[in-house]
């Protein structure tokens, strides 16, 4: 006679699809927020490292030469002078726009051109992001 078949009914499949849809509608906005938070954290970490290296250079110059001065822009870009590794990339800058480079002749809070991940003011040793997606050039 007839053999009993095991499987899911149409109602059970519809319930599973609805549950998966609800889970996805909750998870996707949280994932987008995580991406934004990771960019911010990466930028803040890179800024901290750059500012620390610049301050150490300044303090070392004051102690060793008795002439405290901020590092010139090319010294920041040269591996082993201010930073032990290459400049970090600004995560808000497009890869085609040199996110790991520095622009000078800048005013704090003003983006200079479309290229360059970092803006540096040699007179004061200030460095900040050369982008302004979420106000990061004022950090």
C-alpha positions, 0 to 999 in steps of 0.5 A: 500500500502507501508508504508514509512520507516524512517531511515538512508541510507547507505551513512549516516552511512558511513559518521558517521563512517568516522567522528568518525574515524577522531575524534578518530585518533585525540583524542587517541594521546592526551589521551596518552600525558595526561597520560604521563603528569599526571605521571610527575605531580604526581612525581614532586608533590611527590618529592616536598612534600618529599623535603619539609618534609626533609627540615622542619626536618632539620630546626626543628633539627637546631632550637630545638637541635642546631644540624642541621642534615638530617633525617635518612632514617628510619625516612622518612619512619616512619609516623609522623616523616618527613611526616605526611602520608605514603610515596607516590608511585613513579608513574614510578615504578611498583607496584610489585617493592615497589614504596613507599620505599627508597633506600640509598647508591646512586649516583644522577642520577643512578638507584639502583637495580630494587626495590624502588621508591625513592633514598635518600642521607642522607649526603646531604638530597637529594631525587629523583626518583629511576627510569629513564623513562623520566630522572626523576631521575635528577629532 
